[in-house]
Amino acid sequence: MLIDDFDEGGTITVLTSPDPEAAVYADEVRAAYTAGVTLSDGPAKGFAIGEDVTGPGRAR
């Protein structure tokens, strides 16, 4: 998971389905701070990342 204040005013990117041999992730979800993201799999499945984590009004 990447939380980036400088990517288009603030984005959350979640990388999933790693392929260690190719050193890539097969799936990526990217959303603005205001939209938020809910993790769809893995040990944190269902965890929501939104303005409660990134902070309201942080998008530039």
PQR file with spaces between the fields and no chain letter, atoms N, CA, C, O and H, PARSE charges and radii, in Angstrom:
ATOM       1  N    MET     1       0.834   -1.154    0.000 -0.4000 1.5000
ATOM       2  CA   MET     1       0.000    0.000    0.000 -0.0000 2.0000
ATOM       3  C    MET     1       0.891    1.233    0.000  0.5500 1.7000
ATOM       4  O    MET     1       1.863    1.325    0.750 -0.5500 1.4000
ATOM       5  N    LEU     2       0.530    2.178   -0.866 -0.4000 1.5000
ATOM       6  CA   LEU     2       1.246    3.447   -0.956 -0.0000 2.0000
ATOM       7  C    LEU     2       0.261    4.576   -0.696  0.5500 1.7000
ATOM       8  O    LEU     2      -0.806    4.626   -1.308 -0.5500 1.4000
ATOM       9  H    LEU     2      -0.259    2.103   -1.475  0.4000 1.0000
ATOM      10  N    ILE     3       0.609    5.467    0.194 -0.4000 1.5000
ATOM      11  CA   ILE     3      -0.183    6.667    0.432 -0.0000 2.0000
ATOM      12  C    ILE     3       0.710    7.828    0.027  0.5500 1.7000
ATOM      13  O    ILE     3       1.744    8.079    0.645 -0.5500 1.4000
ATOM      14  H    ILE     3       1.475    5.426    0.691  0.4000 1.0000
ATOM      15  N    ASP     4       0.296    8.532   -1.021 -0.4000 1.5000
ATOM      16  CA   ASP     4       1.166    9.528   -1.655 -0.0000 2.0000
ATOM      17  C    ASP     4       0.502   10.895   -1.695  0.5500 1.7000
ATOM      18  O    ASP     4      -0.444   11.105   -2.453 -0.5500 1.4000
ATOM      19  H    ASP     4      -0.544    8.328   -1.523  0.4000 1.0000
ATOM      20  N    ASP     5       0.993   11.827   -0.882 -0.4000 1.5000
ATOM      21  CA   ASP     5       0.463   13.189   -0.847 -0.0000 2.0000
ATOM      22  C    ASP     5       0.708   13.951   -2.146  0.5500 1.7000
ATOM      23  O    ASP     5      -0.010   14.908   -2.436 -0.5500 1.4000
ATOM      24  H    ASP     5       1.763   11.657   -0.266  0.4000 1.0000
ATOM      25  N    PHE     6       1.695   13.554   -2.926 -0.4000 1.5000
ATOM      26  CA   PHE     6       2.112   14.334   -4.089 -0.0000 2.0000
ATOM      27  C    PHE     6       1.624   13.791   -5.423  0.5500 1.7000
ATOM      28  O    PHE     6       1.863   14.418   -6.456 -0.5500 1.4000
ATOM      29  H    PHE     6       2.278   12.776   -2.691  0.4000 1.0000
ATOM      30  N    ASP     7       0.957   12.663   -5.436 -0.4000 1.5000
ATOM      31  CA   ASP     7       0.437   12.079   -6.675 -0.0000 2.0000
ATOM      32  C    ASP     7      -0.965   12.624   -6.917  0.5500 1.7000
ATOM      33  O    ASP     7      -1.913   12.209   -6.250 -0.5500 1.4000
ATOM      34  H    ASP     7       0.763   12.154   -4.598  0.4000 1.0000
ATOM      35  N    GLU     8      -1.104   13.530   -7.847 -0.4000 1.5000
ATOM      36  CA   GLU     8      -2.388   14.134   -8.220 -0.0000 2.0000
ATOM      37  C    GLU     8      -3.174   14.635   -7.015  0.5500 1.7000
ATOM      38  O    GLU     8      -4.391   14.459   -6.952 -0.5500 1.4000
ATOM      39  H    GLU     8      -0.334   13.866   -8.389  0.4000 1.0000
ATOM      40  N    GLY     9      -2.488   15.259   -6.056 -0.4000 1.5000
ATOM      41  CA   GLY     9      -3.162   15.827   -4.906 -0.0000 2.0000
ATOM      42  C    GLY     9      -3.441   14.848   -3.792  0.5500 1.7000
ATOM      43  O    GLY     9      -4.067   15.223   -2.800 -0.5500 1.4000
ATOM      44  H    GLY     9      -1.499   15.402   -6.107  0.4000 1.0000
ATOM      45  N    GLY    10      -3.013   13.633   -3.910 -0.4000 1.5000
ATOM      46  CA   GLY    10      -3.168   12.640   -2.855 -0.0000 2.0000
ATOM      47  C    GLY    10      -3.869   11.393   -3.338  0.5500 1.7000
ATOM      48  O    GLY    10      -5.055   11.431   -3.664 -0.5500 1.4000
ATOM      49  H    GLY    10      -2.504   13.329   -4.715  0.4000 1.0000
ATOM      50  N    THR    11      -3.148   10.286   -3.386 -0.4000 1.5000
ATOM      51  CA   THR    11      -3.740    9.018   -3.814 -0.0000 2.0000
ATOM      52  C    THR    11      -3.341    7.886   -2.871  0.5500 1.7000
ATOM      53  O    THR    11      -2.330    7.944   -2.169 -0.5500 1.4000
ATOM      54  H    THR    11      -2.184   10.255   -3.121  0.4000 1.0000
ATOM      55  N    ILE    12      -4.176    6.864   -2.889 -0.4000 1.5000
ATOM      56  CA   ILE    12      -3.922    5.617   -2.188 -0.0000 2.0000
ATOM      57  C    ILE    12      -3.794    4.549   -3.269  0.5500 1.7000
ATOM      58  O    ILE    12      -4.686    4.406   -4.105 -0.5500 1.4000
ATOM      59  H    ILE    12      -4.996    6.817   -3.459  0.4000 1.0000
ATOM      60  N    THR    13      -2.703    3.806   -3.262 -0.4000 1.5000
ATOM      61  CA   THR    13      -2.505    2.732   -4.224 -0.0000 2.0000
ATOM      62  C    THR    13      -2.288    1.437   -3.454  0.5500 1.7000
ATOM      63  O    THR    13      -1.441    1.363   -2.564 -0.5500 1.4000
ATOM      64  H    THR    13      -1.978    3.923   -2.583  0.4000 1.0000
ATOM      65  N    VAL    14      -3.062    0.419   -3.807 -0.4000 1.5000
ATOM      66  CA   VAL    14      -2.929   -0.891   -3.176 -0.0000 2.0000
ATOM      67  C    VAL    14      -2.472   -1.871   -4.256  0.5500 1.7000
ATOM      68  O    VAL    14      -3.146   -2.050   -5.271 -0.5500 1.4000
ATOM      69  H    VAL    14      -3.750    0.479   -4.530  0.4000 1.0000
ATOM      70  N    LEU    15      -1.330   -2.497   -4.027 -0.4000 1.5000
ATOM      71  CA   LEU    15      -0.773   -3.486   -4.948 -0.0000 2.0000
ATOM      72  C    LEU    15      -1.052   -4.871   -4.379  0.5500 1.7000
ATOM      73  O    LEU    15      -0.760   -5.131   -3.212 -0.5500 1.4000
ATOM      74  H    LEU    15      -0.783   -2.351   -3.203  0.4000 1.0000
ATOM      75  N    THR    16      -1.623   -5.775   -5.205 -0.4000 1.5000
ATOM      76  CA   THR    16      -1.938   -7.127   -4.755 -0.0000 2.0000
ATOM      77  C    THR    16      -1.516   -8.146   -5.804  0.5500 1.7000
ATOM      78  O    THR    16      -1.068   -7.787   -6.892 -0.5500 1.4000
ATOM      79  H    THR    16      -1.860   -5.564   -6.154  0.4000 1.0000
ATOM      80  N    SER    17      -1.663   -9.401   -5.468 -0.4000 1.5000
ATOM      81  CA   SER    17      -1.320  -10.529   -6.334 -0.0000 2.0000
ATOM      82  C    SER    17       0.143  -10.473   -6.782  0.5500 1.7000
ATOM      83  O    SER    17       0.425  -10.379   -7.977 -0.5500 1.4000
ATOM      84  H    SER    17      -2.027   -9.693   -4.584  0.4000 1.0000
ATOM      85  N    PRO    18       1.072  -10.531   -5.822 -0.5600 1.5000
ATOM      86  CA   PRO    18       2.490  -10.466   -6.195  0.2800 2.0000
ATOM      87  C    PRO    18       2.941  -11.698   -6.971  0.5500 1.7000
ATOM      88  O    PRO    18       2.488  -12.816   -6.723 -0.5500 1.4000
ATOM      89  N    ASP    19       3.842  -11.460   -7.911 -0.4000 1.5000
ATOM      90  CA   ASP    19       4.501  -12.533   -8.643 -0.0000 2.0000
ATOM      91  C    ASP    19       5.992  -12.390   -8.338  0.5500 1.7000
ATOM      92  O    ASP    19       6.697  -11.660   -9.036 -0.5500 1.4000
ATOM      93  H    ASP    19       4.209  -10.552   -8.112  0.4000 1.0000
ATOM      94  N    PRO    20       6.480  -13.083   -7.298 -0.5600 1.5000
ATOM      95  CA   PRO    20       7.870  -12.916   -6.873  0.2800 2.0000
ATOM      96  C    PRO    20       8.900  -13.216   -7.959  0.5500 1.7000
ATOM      97  O    PRO    20       9.948  -12.573   -8.015 -0.5500 1.4000
ATOM      98  N    GLU    21       8.607  -14.182   -8.815 -0.4000 1.5000
ATOM      99  CA   GLU    21       9.578  -14.528   -9.858 -0.0000 2.0000
ATOM     100  C    GLU    21       9.729  -13.408  -10.877  0.5500 1.7000
ATOM     101  O    GLU    21      10.831  -13.164  -11.368 -0.5500 1.4000
ATOM     102  H    GLU    21       7.756  -14.704   -8.769  0.4000 1.0000
ATOM     103  N    ALA    22       8.641  -12.728  -11.196 -0.4000 1.5000
ATOM     104  CA   ALA    22       8.695  -11.619  -12.151 -0.0000 2.0000
ATOM     105  C    ALA    22       8.935  -10.286  -11.455  0.5500 1.7000
ATOM     106  O    ALA    22       9.168   -9.276  -12.120 -0.5500 1.4000
ATOM     107  H    ALA    22       7.746  -12.926  -10.797  0.4000 1.0000
ATOM     108  N    ALA    23       8.882  -10.270  -10.120 -0.4000 1.5000
ATOM     109  CA   ALA    23       9.064   -9.062   -9.314 -0.0000 2.0000
ATOM     110  C    ALA    23       8.058   -7.968   -9.694  0.5500 1.7000
ATOM     111  O    ALA    23       8.415   -6.799   -9.838 -0.5500 1.4000
ATOM     112  H    ALA    23       8.692  -11.090   -9.580  0.4000 1.0000
ATOM     113  N    VAL    24       6.785   -8.381   -9.855 -0.4000 1.5000
ATOM     114  CA   VAL    24       5.708   -7.441  -10.180 -0.0000 2.0000
ATOM     115  C    VAL    24       4.462   -7.796   -9.371  0.5500 1.7000
ATOM     116  O    VAL    24       4.362   -8.876   -8.789 -0.5500 1.4000
ATOM     117  H    VAL    24       6.496   -9.331   -9.739  0.4000 1.0000
ATOM     118  N    TYR    25       3.525   -6.866   -9.351 -0.4000 1.5000
ATOM     119  CA   TYR    25       2.201   -7.120   -8.784 -0.0000 2.0000
ATOM     120  C    TYR    25       1.215   -7.210   -9.936  0.5500 1.7000
ATOM     121  O    TYR    25       1.235   -6.375  -10.840 -0.5500 1.4000
ATOM     122  H    TYR    25       3.606   -5.989   -9.824  0.4000 1.0000
ATOM     123  N    ALA    26       0.357   -8.215   -9.908 -0.4000 1.5000
ATOM     124  CA   ALA    26      -0.577   -8.443  -11.008 -0.0000 2.0000
ATOM     125  C    ALA    26      -1.800   -7.533  -10.942  0.5500 1.7000
ATOM     126  O    ALA    26      -2.484   -7.344  -11.947 -0.5500 1.4000
ATOM     127  H    ALA    26       0.341   -8.894   -9.174  0.4000 1.0000
ATOM     128  N    ASP    27      -2.080   -6.969   -9.771 -0.4000 1.5000
ATOM     129  CA   ASP    27      -3.269   -6.134   -9.642 -0.0000 2.0000
ATOM     130  C    ASP    27      -2.945   -4.866   -8.875  0.5500 1.7000
ATOM     131  O    ASP    27      -2.120   -4.869   -7.961 -0.5500 1.4000
ATOM     132  H    ASP    27      -1.524   -7.122   -8.954  0.4000 1.0000
ATOM     133  N    GLU    28      -3.605   -3.785   -9.258 -0.4000 1.5000
ATOM     134  CA   GLU    28      -3.394   -2.491   -8.623 -0.0000 2.0000
ATOM     135  C    GLU    28      -4.721   -1.753   -8.556  0.5500 1.7000
ATOM     136  O    GLU    28      -5.474   -1.716   -9.529 -0.5500 1.4000
ATOM     137  H    GLU    28      -4.275   -3.783  -10.001  0.4000 1.0000
ATOM     138  N    VAL    29      -4.998   -1.165   -7.398 -0.4000 1.5000
ATOM     139  CA   VAL    29      -6.162   -0.301   -7.231 -0.0000 2.0000
ATOM     140  C    VAL    29      -5.645    1.047   -6.792  0.5500 1.7000
ATOM     141  O    VAL    29      -4.858    1.143   -5.851 -0.5500 1.4000
ATOM     142  H    VAL    29      -4.386   -1.195   -6.607  0.4000 1.0000
ATOM     143  N    ARG    30      -6.089    2.096   -7.476 -0.4000 1.5000
ATOM     144  CA   ARG    30      -5.616    3.450   -7.176 -0.0000 2.0000
ATOM     145  C    ARG    30      -6.819    4.364   -7.051  0.5500 1.7000
ATOM     146  O    ARG    30      -7.707    4.350   -7.903 -0.5500 1.4000
ATOM     147  H    ARG    30      -6.729    2.018   -8.240  0.4000 1.0000
ATOM     148  N    ALA    31      -6.851    5.168   -5.982 -0.4000 1.5000
ATOM     149  CA   ALA    31      -7.982    6.060   -5.761 -0.0000 2.0000
ATOM     150  C    ALA    31      -7.508    7.336   -5.087  0.5500 1.7000
ATOM     151  O    ALA    31      -6.483    7.357   -4.407 -0.5500 1.4000
ATOM     152  H    ALA    31      -6.129    5.180   -5.289  0.4000 1.0000
ATOM     153  N    ALA    32      -8.269    8.387   -5.289 -0.4000 1.5000
ATOM     154  CA   ALA    32      -7.998    9.662   -4.623 -0.0000 2.0000
ATOM     155  C    ALA    32      -8.284    9.526   -3.136  0.5500 1.7000
ATOM     156  O    ALA    32      -9.066    8.671   -2.723 -0.5500 1.4000
ATOM     157  H    ALA    32      -9.103    8.370   -5.841  0.4000 1.0000
ATOM     158  N    TYR    33      -7.653   10.364   -2.342 -0.4000 1.5000
ATOM     159  CA   TYR    33      -7.895   10.372   -0.900 -0.0000 2.0000
ATOM     160  C    TYR    33      -9.388   10.426   -0.592  0.5500 1.7000
ATOM     161  O    TYR    33      -9.875    9.710    0.283 -0.5500 1.4000
ATOM     162  H    TYR    33      -7.018   11.059   -2.678  0.4000 1.0000
ATOM     163  N    THR    34     -10.097   11.266   -1.306 -0.4000 1.5000
ATOM     164  CA   THR    34     -11.515   11.468   -1.011 -0.0000 2.0000
ATOM     165  C    THR    34     -12.366   10.248   -1.330  0.5500 1.7000
ATOM     166  O    THR    34     -13.432   10.079   -0.737 -0.5500 1.4000
ATOM     167  H    THR    34      -9.701   11.847   -2.017  0.4000 1.0000
ATOM     168  N    ALA    35     -11.926    9.390   -2.250 -0.4000 1.5000
ATOM     169  CA   ALA    35     -12.687    8.188   -2.612 -0.0000 2.0000
ATOM     170  C    ALA    35     -12.395    7.038   -1.661  0.5500 1.7000
ATOM     171  O    ALA    35     -13.299    6.286   -1.299 -0.5500 1.4000
ATOM     172  H    ALA    35     -11.060    9.527   -2.731  0.4000 1.0000
ATOM     173  N    GLY    36     -11.143    6.898   -1.258 -0.4000 1.5000
ATOM     174  CA   GLY    36     -10.763    5.812   -0.367 -0.0000 2.0000
ATOM     175  C    GLY    36     -10.683    4.476   -1.071  0.5500 1.7000
ATOM     176  O    GLY    36     -11.096    4.343   -2.223 -0.5500 1.4000
ATOM     177  H    GLY    36     -10.408    7.509   -1.553  0.4000 1.0000
ATOM     178  N    VAL    37     -10.146    3.480   -0.368 -0.4000 1.5000
ATOM     179  CA   VAL    37      -9.966    2.130   -0.895 -0.0000 2.0000
ATOM     180  C    VAL    37     -10.280    1.138    0.229  0.5500 1.7000
ATOM     181  O    VAL    37      -9.932    1.375    1.385 -0.5500 1.4000
ATOM     182  H    VAL    37      -9.810    3.588    0.567  0.4000 1.0000
ATOM     183  N    THR    38     -10.930    0.040   -0.111 -0.4000 1.5000
ATOM     184  CA   THR    38     -11.138   -1.064    0.831 -0.0000 2.0000
ATOM     185  C    THR    38     -10.351   -2.258    0.316  0.5500 1.7000
ATOM     186  O    THR    38     -10.506   -2.656   -0.838 -0.5500 1.4000
ATOM     187  H    THR    38     -11.212   -0.153   -1.051  0.4000 1.0000
ATOM     188  N    LEU    39      -9.510   -2.827    1.166 -0.4000 1.5000
ATOM     189  CA   LEU    39      -8.686   -3.951    0.751 -0.0000 2.0000
ATOM     190  C    LEU    39      -9.567   -5.153    0.459  0.5500 1.7000
ATOM     191  O    LEU    39     -10.441   -5.499    1.255 -0.5500 1.4000
ATOM     192  H    LEU    39      -9.385   -2.503    2.103  0.4000 1.0000
ATOM     193  N    SER    40      -9.337   -5.792   -0.687 -0.4000 1.5000
ATOM     194  CA   SER    40     -10.217   -6.862   -1.149 -0.0000 2.0000
ATOM     195  C    SER    40      -9.735   -8.262   -0.794  0.5500 1.7000
ATOM     196  O    SER    40     -10.499   -9.221   -0.892 -0.5500 1.4000
ATOM     197  H    SER    40      -8.628   -5.511   -1.333  0.4000 1.0000
ATOM     198  N    ASP    41      -8.473   -8.390   -0.383 -0.4000 1.5000
ATOM     199  CA   ASP    41      -7.985   -9.715   -0.013 -0.0000 2.0000
ATOM     200  C    ASP    41      -6.813   -9.597    0.940  0.5500 1.7000
ATOM     201  O    ASP    41      -6.402   -8.499    1.314 -0.5500 1.4000
ATOM     202  H    ASP    41      -7.851   -7.611   -0.304  0.4000 1.0000
ATOM     203  N    GLY    42      -6.289  -10.736    1.322 -0.4000 1.5000
ATOM     204  CA   GLY    42      -5.149  -10.753    2.231 -0.0000 2.0000
ATOM     205  C    GLY    42      -5.566  -10.657    3.691  0.5500 1.7000
ATOM     206  O    GLY    42      -6.758  -10.635    3.996 -0.5500 1.4000
ATOM     207  H    GLY    42      -6.623  -11.628    1.018  0.4000 1.0000
ATOM     208  N    PRO    43      -4.593  -10.599    4.594 -0.5600 1.5000
ATOM     209  CA   PRO    43      -4.877  -10.601    6.021  0.2800 2.0000
ATOM     210  C    PRO    43      -5.653   -9.373    6.495  0.5500 1.7000
ATOM     211  O    PRO    43      -6.302   -9.430    7.539 -0.5500 1.4000
ATOM     212  N    ALA    44      -5.602   -8.281    5.767 -0.4000 1.5000
ATOM     213  CA   ALA    44      -6.321   -7.060    6.150 -0.0000 2.0000
ATOM     214  C    ALA    44      -7.598   -6.866    5.324  0.5500 1.7000
ATOM     215  O    ALA    44      -8.112   -5.752    5.229 -0.5500 1.4000
ATOM     216  H    ALA    44      -5.075   -8.234    4.918  0.4000 1.0000
ATOM     217  N    LYS    45      -8.107   -7.951    4.728 -0.4000 1.5000
ATOM     218  CA   LYS    45      -9.306   -7.880    3.885 -0.0000 2.0000
ATOM     219  C    LYS    45     -10.416   -7.117    4.607  0.5500 1.7000
ATOM     220  O    LYS    45     -10.714   -7.379    5.773 -0.5500 1.4000
ATOM     221  H    LYS    45      -7.689   -8.856    4.806  0.4000 1.0000
ATOM     222  N    GLY    46     -11.020   -6.170    3.892 -0.4000 1.5000
ATOM     223  CA   GLY    46     -12.112   -5.381    4.445 -0.0000 2.0000
ATOM     224  C    GLY    46     -11.671   -4.097    5.127  0.5500 1.7000
ATOM     225  O    GLY    46     -12.510   -3.254    5.445 -0.5500 1.4000
ATOM     226  H    GLY    46     -10.779   -5.957    2.945  0.4000 1.0000
ATOM     227  N    PHE    47     -10.368   -3.929    5.359 -0.4000 1.5000
ATOM     228  CA   PHE    47      -9.867   -2.712    5.984 -0.0000 2.0000
ATOM     229  C    PHE    47     -10.030   -1.554    5.006  0.5500 1.7000
ATOM     230  O    PHE    47      -9.589   -1.631    3.859 -0.5500 1.4000
ATOM     231  H    PHE    47      -9.687   -4.614    5.100  0.4000 1.0000
ATOM     232  N    ALA    48     -10.658   -0.495    5.464 -0.4000 1.5000
ATOM     233  CA   ALA    48     -10.899    0.669    4.610 -0.0000 2.0000
ATOM     234  C    ALA    48      -9.873    1.757    4.909  0.5500 1.7000
ATOM     235  O    ALA    48      -9.580    2.064    6.064 -0.5500 1.4000
ATOM     236  H    ALA    48     -11.015   -0.432    6.396  0.4000 1.0000
ATOM     237  N    ILE    49      -9.341    2.324    3.841 -0.4000 1.5000
ATOM     238  CA   ILE    49      -8.390    3.420    3.954 -0.0000 2.0000
ATOM     239  C    ILE    49      -9.016    4.614    3.251  0.5500 1.7000
ATOM     240  O    ILE    49      -9.247    4.587    2.043 -0.5500 1.4000
ATOM     241  H    ILE    49      -9.579    2.074    2.902  0.4000 1.0000
ATOM     242  N    GLY    50      -9.280    5.634    4.000 -0.4000 1.5000
ATOM     243  CA   GLY    50      -9.921    6.833    3.434 -0.0000 2.0000
ATOM     244  C    GLY    50      -9.485    8.052    4.207  0.5500 1.7000
ATOM     245  O    GLY    50      -8.379    8.095    4.746 -0.5500 1.4000
ATOM     246  H    GLY    50      -9.092    5.656    4.982  0.4000 1.0000
ATOM     247  N    GLU    51     -10.346    9.035    4.261 -0.4000 1.5000
ATOM     248  CA   GLU    51      -9.976   10.287    4.917 -0.0000 2.0000
ATOM     249  C    GLU    51      -9.713   10.126    6.407  0.5500 1.7000
ATOM     250  O    GLU    51      -9.043   10.968    7.004 -0.5500 1.4000
ATOM     251  H    GLU    51     -11.244    9.000    3.823  0.4000 1.0000
ATOM     252  N    ASP    52     -10.228    9.060    7.022 -0.4000 1.5000
ATOM     253  CA   ASP    52      -9.895    8.836    8.433 -0.0000 2.0000
ATOM     254  C    ASP    52      -8.411    8.528    8.605  0.5500 1.7000
ATOM     255  O    ASP    52      -7.847    8.767    9.673 -0.5500 1.4000
ATOM     256  H    ASP    52     -10.773    8.377    6.536  0.4000 1.0000
ATOM     257  N    VAL    53      -7.775    8.000    7.559 -0.4000 1.5000
ATOM     258  CA   VAL    53      -6.339    7.707    7.597 -0.0000 2.0000
ATOM     259  C    VAL    53      -5.546    8.844    6.947  0.5500 1.7000
ATOM     260  O    VAL    53      -4.532    9.283    7.491 -0.5500 1.4000
ATOM     261  H    VAL    53      -8.233    7.806    6.691  0.4000 1.0000
ATOM     262  N    THR    54      -6.001    9.317    5.795 -0.4000 1.5000
ATOM     263  CA   THR    54      -5.249   10.335    5.074 -0.0000 2.0000
ATOM     264  C    THR    54      -5.508   11.737    5.604  0.5500 1.7000
ATOM     265  O    THR    54      -4.728   12.652    5.339 -0.5500 1.4000
ATOM     266  H    THR    54      -6.825    8.960    5.354  0.4000 1.0000
ATOM     267  N    GLY    55      -6.582   11.916    6.341 -0.4000 1.5000
ATOM     268  CA   GLY    55      -6.896   13.220    6.923 -0.0000 2.0000
ATOM     269  C    GLY    55      -7.799   14.035    6.038  0.5500 1.7000
ATOM     270  O    GLY    55      -7.479   14.247    4.868 -0.5500 1.4000
ATOM     271  H    GLY    55      -7.216   11.173    6.556  0.4000 1.0000
ATOM     272  N    PRO    56      -8.943   14.512    6.564 -0.5600 1.5000
ATOM     273  CA   PRO    56      -9.853   15.322    5.750  0.2800 2.0000
ATOM     274  C    PRO    56      -9.170   16.609    5.298  0.5500 1.7000
ATOM     275  O    PRO    56      -8.431   17.247    6.048 -0.5500 1.4000
ATOM     276  N    GLY    57      -9.437   16.957    4.071 -0.4000 1.5000
ATOM     277  CA   GLY    57      -8.907   18.209    3.541 -0.0000 2.0000
ATOM     278  C    GLY    57      -7.447   18.167    3.171  0.5500 1.7000
ATOM     279  O    GLY    57      -6.864   19.210    2.874 -0.5500 1.4000
ATOM     280  H    GLY    57     -10.037   16.438    3.462  0.4000 1.0000
ATOM     281  N    ARG    58      -6.826   16.986    3.176 -0.4000 1.5000
ATOM     282  CA   ARG    58      -5.405   16.915    2.841 -0.0000 2.0000
ATOM     283  C    ARG    58      -5.160   16.971    1.353  0.5500 1.7000
ATOM     284  O    ARG    58      -4.070   17.347    0.922 -0.5500 1.4000
ATOM     285  H    ARG    58      -7.299   16.139    3.417  0.4000 1.0000
ATOM     286  N    ALA    59      -6.157   16.603    0.549 -0.4000 1.5000
ATOM     287  CA   ALA    59      -5.950   16.655   -0.906 -0.0000 2.0000
ATOM     288  C    ALA    59      -5.684   18.083   -1.309  0.5500 1.7000
ATOM     289  O    ALA    59      -6.328   19.005   -0.809 -0.5500 1.4000
ATOM     290  H    ALA    59      -7.043   16.298    0.899  0.4000 1.0000
ATOM     291  N    ARG    60      -4.752   18.270   -2.197 -0.4000 1.5000
ATOM     292  CA   ARG    60      -4.364   19.620   -2.618 -0.0000 2.0000
ATOM     293  C    ARG    60      -4.962   19.950   -3.954  0.5500 1.7000
ATOM     294  O    ARG    60      -4.747   21.045   -4.474 -0.5500 1.4000
ATOM     295  H    ARG    60      -4.229   17.521   -2.602  0.4000 1.0000
